[in-house]
């Protein structure tokens, strides 16, 4: 899974600043799943737990925005990869589509307590 990683606005010591990279995108995605867990608990559903198997079962759904263009070949250490249809090593499954993820985990993944 990938997520936007540039120009997240934060306030540090009262000053506006911008952060990026996995330090910004990872907490953003974690926050999405935290919101889904909160919604599940409100509906008397168990928390999600280990997500990897479920993430791959959703591959052919609208839960992801497939990223079809771009590459990370500008890294000094390696040639990098190019985005392509479906899973690829650069963007993984794609970027999360929060409304579709929420719907999937609230309706298609119920597992009542």
Kinemage of the C-alpha trace (Angstrom):
@kinemage 1
@onewidth
@group {chain A} dominant
@subgroup {mainchain}
@vectorlist {calphas} color= white
{ca unk a 1} P 0.000 0.000 0.000
{ca unk a 2} L 1.238 3.495 -0.674
{ca unk a 3} L 0.095 6.900 0.402
{ca unk a 4} L 0.817 10.510 -0.369
{ca unk a 5} L 4.115 11.416 1.282
{ca unk a 6} L 4.744 15.078 0.513
{ca unk a 7} L 3.962 18.342 2.261
{ca unk a 8} L 1.963 17.281 5.319
{ca unk a 9} L 1.427 20.469 7.308
{ca unk a 10} L 2.399 20.299 10.965
{ca unk a 11} L 2.946 22.835 13.705
{ca unk a 12} L 6.140 22.479 15.650
{ca unk a 13} L 6.838 24.865 18.506
{ca unk a 14} L 4.102 27.150 17.183
{ca unk a 15} L 5.548 27.315 13.674
{ca unk a 16} L 4.095 25.870 10.493
{ca unk a 17} L 6.359 23.259 8.958
{ca unk a 18} L 6.100 20.523 6.339
{ca unk a 19} L 7.102 16.892 6.611
{ca unk a 20} L 7.085 14.012 4.184
{ca unk a 21} L 8.162 10.471 3.472
{ca unk a 22} L 7.131 7.452 5.481
{ca unk a 23} L 7.178 9.645 8.598
{ca unk a 24} L 4.061 11.290 7.191
{ca unk a 25} L 2.360 8.640 5.067
{ca unk a 26} L 2.572 5.748 7.535
{ca unk a 27} L 0.754 7.577 10.359
{ca unk a 28} L -1.864 8.770 7.853
{ca unk a 29} L -2.664 5.193 6.802
{ca unk a 30} L -2.503 3.962 10.414
{ca unk a 31} L -4.998 6.698 11.307
{ca unk a 32} L -7.409 5.407 8.657
{ca unk a 33} L -7.348 1.925 10.161
{ca unk a 34} L -7.665 3.361 13.651
{ca unk a 35} L -10.851 5.147 12.558
{ca unk a 36} L -12.190 1.916 11.060
{ca unk a 37} L -11.419 0.048 14.289
{ca unk a 38} L -13.278 2.722 16.257
{ca unk a 39} L -16.307 2.378 13.981
{ca unk a 40} L -16.189 -1.414 14.338
{ca unk a 41} L -16.077 -1.215 18.129
{ca unk a 42} L -19.063 1.155 18.103
{ca unk a 43} L -20.984 -1.542 16.172
{ca unk a 44} L -19.948 -4.305 18.605
{ca unk a 45} L -17.536 -5.771 16.027
{ca unk a 46} L -14.040 -6.963 16.966
{ca unk a 47} L -10.999 -4.899 16.030
{ca unk a 48} L -9.313 -5.748 12.751
{ca unk a 49} L -6.166 -7.387 14.096
{ca unk a 50} L -3.569 -8.646 11.599
{ca unk a 51} L -4.480 -6.966 8.305
{ca unk a 52} L -2.208 -8.489 5.664
{ca unk a 53} L -4.464 -11.379 4.556
{ca unk a 54} L -7.493 -9.091 4.291
{ca unk a 55} L -5.558 -6.447 2.351
{ca unk a 56} L -4.696 -8.942 -0.370
{ca unk a 57} L -8.245 -10.331 -0.605
{ca unk a 58} L -9.356 -6.779 -1.473
{ca unk a 59} L -6.959 -6.507 -4.426
{ca unk a 60} L -9.710 -6.581 -7.074
{ca unk a 61} L -11.993 -4.150 -5.241
{ca unk a 62} L -12.303 -0.379 -5.225
{ca unk a 63} L -10.448 -0.257 -1.893
{ca unk a 64} L -7.289 0.883 -3.652
{ca unk a 65} L -6.453 3.510 -6.221
{ca unk a 66} L -4.122 1.696 -8.592
{ca unk a 67} L -1.110 3.857 -9.381
{ca unk a 68} L -0.192 3.392 -13.026
{ca unk a 69} L 2.494 6.007 -13.632
{ca unk a 70} L 5.788 6.944 -12.063
{ca unk a 71} L 8.969 5.323 -10.879
{ca unk a 72} L 11.491 5.566 -8.093
{ca unk a 73} L 14.544 5.241 -10.305
{ca unk a 74} L 16.096 8.457 -9.044
{ca unk a 75} L 17.594 6.769 -6.006
{ca unk a 76} L 21.405 6.704 -5.869
{ca unk a 77} L 21.477 3.124 -4.583
{ca unk a 78} L 19.545 1.301 -7.247
{ca unk a 79} L 17.620 1.443 -10.501
{ca unk a 80} L 14.240 1.424 -8.799
{ca unk a 81} L 10.865 0.239 -10.109
{ca unk a 82} L 8.106 1.463 -12.395
{ca unk a 83} L 4.437 1.571 -11.444
{ca unk a 84} L 2.200 -0.829 -13.349
{ca unk a 85} L -1.324 -2.203 -13.232
{ca unk a 86} L -2.093 -4.211 -10.086
{ca unk a 87} L 0.497 -4.910 -7.423
{ca unk a 88} L 3.980 -3.604 -8.118
{ca unk a 89} L 7.065 -3.250 -5.920
{ca unk a 90} L 6.968 0.542 -6.007
{ca unk a 91} L 3.367 1.267 -4.996
{ca unk a 92} L 2.263 -2.087 -3.636
{ca unk a 93} L -1.506 -2.454 -3.864
{ca unk a 94} L -2.021 1.257 -4.567
{ca unk a 95} L -3.193 4.112 -2.374
{ca unk a 96} L -6.055 3.569 0.077
{ca unk a 97} L -9.588 4.581 -0.865
{ca unk a 98} L -10.872 5.274 2.647
{ca unk a 99} L -14.648 5.166 1.966
{ca unk a 100} L -14.273 1.805 0.197
{ca unk a 101} L -12.003 0.439 2.943
{ca unk a 102} L -14.492 1.518 5.573
{ca unk a 103} L -17.349 -0.129 3.700
{ca unk a 104} L -15.386 -3.353 3.198
{ca unk a 105} L -14.374 -3.677 6.821
{ca unk a 106} L -17.808 -2.724 8.148
{ca unk a 107} L -19.871 -4.908 5.783
{ca unk a 108} L -17.775 -7.603 4.108
{ca unk a 109} L -15.551 -8.346 7.078
{ca unk a 110} L -18.005 -8.335 9.989
{ca unk a 111} L -16.903 -11.166 12.348
{ca unk a 112} L -19.199 -10.372 15.264
{ca unk a 113} L -17.908 -10.918 18.810
